[in-house]
């Protein structure tokens, strides 16, 4: 019975300590021995401060260009706000920060490029860390019988992502990454679609024309080659559509984005 009580008391103590580190709850203070020189609150602050610093470092590691653009002190302030609003719930610290764009949109509505830069960096990191899958080669298309093409479907690499941005966040990212002169932060007159994926060990990205953006959205949602051609008729003459569709598929295969044909 004594061991059970001690075990329960230890569990309560651990929970109180966690609540203090994560939320600043004070009940644990009475259980910590302090001195006049080093009071209990100061001893506990070592752990709570270290917790926040580690999470801030994790955010800066995932969003380094956002930190560059904002500056270290404003970024640290943002990180502390985020830690209060969205405490870490993931076993891996790598995934802490997925809702930073939400906070940025709410806190800086007049600077929408901040939220989009955070979204962009998160997508880049996700492509780098994403699962592996073996790409198919051009021969996978060459061996398909003509009668099978209308119902043909394609499976895409797990890292393929399509983002639609309304600012020049990708241009800012590129300039910040290269330590190049920073262009003016601006909103775009029309949304722009971008493609992000990993080719072997290298993360790639490029802008998308409207027809390819629509084609990728369709095909990643289990569309067929026939429905792809129907979609492309919005932008191209009917007699040129099969060649346009085949050209897109060839590019996706060469860029190692296709991992299956069925």
C-alpha positions in Angstrom: 0.0 0.0 0.0 2.9 2.3 0.9 4.6 1.7 -2.5 1.3 2.4 -4.3 0.9 5.7 -2.4 4.5 6.7 -3.1 4.0 5.8 -6.8 0.9 7.9 -7.0 2.7 10.8 -5.2 5.6 10.6 -7.6 3.2 10.6 -10.6 1.4 13.7 -9.2 4.8 15.4 -8.7 5.8 14.7 -12.3 2.6 16.1 -13.6 2.9 19.2 -11.5 6.5 19.6 -12.8 5.3 19.2 -16.4 2.5 21.7 -15.9 5.0 24.2 -14.4 7.4 23.8 -17.3 4.8 24.0 -20.0 2.2 26.4 -18.5 3.8 28.1 -15.5 1.5 26.4 -12.9 2.9 27.1 -9.4 1.8 24.1 -7.3 5.2 22.4 -7.8 7.0 25.3 -6.1 6.1 24.1 -2.6 7.6 20.7 -3.3 11.0 22.1 -4.4 13.6 23.0 -1.8 15.1 26.4 -2.2 17.6 28.6 -0.4 17.7 32.3 0.1 20.4 32.6 -2.6 18.7 30.2 -5.0 14.9 30.1 -4.3 12.7 27.3 -5.7 11.3 29.5 -8.4 14.8 30.2 -9.7 15.6 26.5 -9.8 12.4 25.7 -11.6 13.0 28.5 -14.1 16.1 26.7 -15.3 13.9 24.0 -16.7 11.0 26.1 -17.9 13.4 28.5 -19.7 15.3 25.6 -21.2 12.0 24.2 -22.5 11.1 27.4 -24.2 14.6 28.0 -25.6 14.7 24.4 -27.1 11.3 24.9 -28.8 12.4 28.3 -30.1 15.6 26.7 -31.5 13.5 24.0 -33.1 11.2 26.6 -34.8 14.3 28.6 -36.0 15.8 25.4 -37.4 12.6 24.6 -39.4 11.9 28.3 -40.3 15.3 29.9 -40.7 14.3 32.3 -43.5 11.3 33.5 -41.5 13.7 34.3 -38.7 16.0 36.1 -41.0 13.2 38.2 -42.4 11.6 39.0 -39.1 14.8 39.4 -37.0 15.9 37.2 -34.1 14.1 39.2 -31.3 10.7 39.5 -33.1 11.0 35.8 -34.1 11.7 34.9 -30.4 8.6 36.9 -29.3 6.6 35.1 -32.0 8.0 31.7 -30.8 7.0 32.4 -27.2 3.5 33.4 -28.2 3.2 30.2 -30.2 4.5 28.0 -27.3 1.8 29.5 -25.1 -1.0 29.0 -27.7 0.1 25.7 -29.2 2.2 23.6 -26.7 4.1 20.8 -28.3 2.1 17.6 -28.6 4.4 15.6 -30.9 6.8 12.8 -29.8 9.3 14.4 -32.3 10.2 18.1 -31.9 10.6 18.2 -35.7 6.8 18.5 -36.1 6.4 21.4 -33.7 5.4 24.5 -35.6 2.8 23.3 -38.0 0.4 26.1 -36.9 2.8 29.0 -37.0 1.2 30.4 -40.2 -2.1 30.6 -38.4 -0.6 32.8 -35.7 1.2 34.9 -38.3 -2.0 35.6 -40.2 -3.7 36.6 -37.1 -0.8 38.7 -35.7 0.4 40.3 -38.9 -2.5 40.6 -41.3 -0.8 43.6 -43.0 2.2 41.4 -43.8 0.7 38.2 -45.5 4.1 37.2 -46.8 5.2 36.2 -43.3 2.6 33.5 -43.0 3.2 32.3 -46.6 7.0 32.2 -46.0 6.3 30.0 -43.0 4.0 27.8 -45.0 6.6 27.6 -47.8 9.5 26.6 -45.4 7.3 24.1 -43.7 6.5 22.5 -47.1 10.2 22.5 -48.1 11.1 20.8 -44.8 8.3 18.2 -45.2 9.6 17.4 -48.7 13.2 17.0 -47.4 12.0 14.7 -44.5 9.3 12.9 -46.5 9.1 9.2 -47.2 11.1 7.6 -49.9 9.6 5.9 -53.0 11.2 4.5 -56.1 10.4 6.5 -59.2 9.4 4.9 -62.4 11.3 5.4 -65.7 10.1 6.4 -69.1 9.9 2.7 -70.1 6.9 2.4 -67.7 5.0 4.6 -70.1 6.5 3.2 -73.3 5.3 -0.4 -72.5 1.6 0.6 -71.9 -0.7 -0.8 -74.6 -2.6 2.0 -76.4 -6.0 0.6 -75.3 -5.1 1.0 -71.7 -4.2 4.7 -71.8 -7.7 6.3 -71.3 -8.0 4.6 -67.8 -4.4 4.9 -66.8 -3.7 6.3 -63.3 -0.5 7.5 -61.8 0.8 7.4 -58.2 2.9 10.4 -57.1 6.0 10.6 -54.9 4.9 11.2 -51.2 6.8 14.5 -51.1 4.9 16.1 -54.0 3.0 19.2 -52.8 1.2 22.0 -54.6 1.0 25.4 -52.9 -0.9 28.4 -54.1 0.6 31.7 -52.9 -0.7 35.2 -53.0 2.7 36.9 -52.2 6.2 36.7 -53.4 7.2 34.4 -50.5 9.0 31.9 -52.7 11.2 34.7 -54.2 11.9 36.0 -50.7 12.9 32.4 -49.7 15.3 32.1 -52.6 16.9 35.5 -51.9 17.3 34.8 -48.2 18.7 31.4 -48.8 21.3 32.8 -51.2 22.1 35.9 -49.0 21.1 37.9 -52.1 19.6 41.4 -52.0 16.1 41.1 -50.6 13.3 42.2 -53.0 10.4 44.2 -51.8 7.8 42.1 -49.9 4.6 42.3 -52.0 1.2 40.8 -52.5 0.5 39.4 -56.0 -2.2 40.6 -58.3 -3.1 37.0 -59.0 -2.4 33.8 -57.0 0.5 31.7 -58.2 0.8 27.9 -58.0 4.1 26.3 -57.0 5.2 22.7 -57.0 7.5 21.3 -54.3 9.0 17.8 -54.3 12.2 15.8 -53.6 14.2 14.4 -56.4 16.6 11.8 -55.0 18.2 13.7 -52.1 17.5 17.2 -53.4 14.4 19.3 -52.6 13.1 20.9 -55.8 10.5 23.6 -56.5 9.2 25.4 -59.5 6.2 27.6 -60.5 3.3 26.1 -62.3 1.2 27.4 -65.1 -2.6 27.1 -64.6 -3.0 24.1 -66.8 -0.3 22.1 -65.1 -1.6 23.1 -61.6 -5.1 21.8 -62.5 -3.6 18.7 -64.1 -1.6 17.8 -61.0 -4.6 18.4 -58.7 -6.7 16.1 -60.8 -4.1 13.3 -61.2 -3.1 13.3 -57.5 -6.8 12.8 -56.7 -6.8 9.5 -58.7 -7.8 11.0 -62.1 -7.3 9.1 -65.3 -5.4 10.0 -68.5 -8.8 10.5 -70.2 -10.0 13.0 -67.5 -6.6 14.7 -67.7 -7.2 15.3 -71.4 -10.7 16.6 -70.7 -9.3 19.1 -68.2 -6.6 20.3 -70.5 -9.2 21.2 -73.1 -9.9 24.3 -71.0 -6.5 25.7 -72.0 -5.6 24.0 -75.3 -7.1 23.1 -78.7 -8.6 19.5 -78.6 -6.3 18.2 -81.3 -3.2 19.3 -79.3 -4.4 18.0 -75.9 -3.0 14.4 -76.1 0.5 15.7 -76.9 0.2 18.3 -74.1 -0.9 15.6 -71.6 1.9 13.2 -72.7 4.4 16.0 -72.4 3.4 16.7 -68.8 3.5 13.1 -67.9 7.0 12.8 -69.4 8.2 15.8 -67.5 6.8 14.4 -64.2 8.5 11.1 -64.9 11.9 12.7 -65.7 11.6 14.8 -62.5 11.0 11.6 -60.6 7.6 12.5 -59.3 5.8 9.4 -60.6 6.3 6.2 -58.5 3.5 4.0 -60.0 1.4 3.4 -63.1 -1.8 1.4 -62.9 
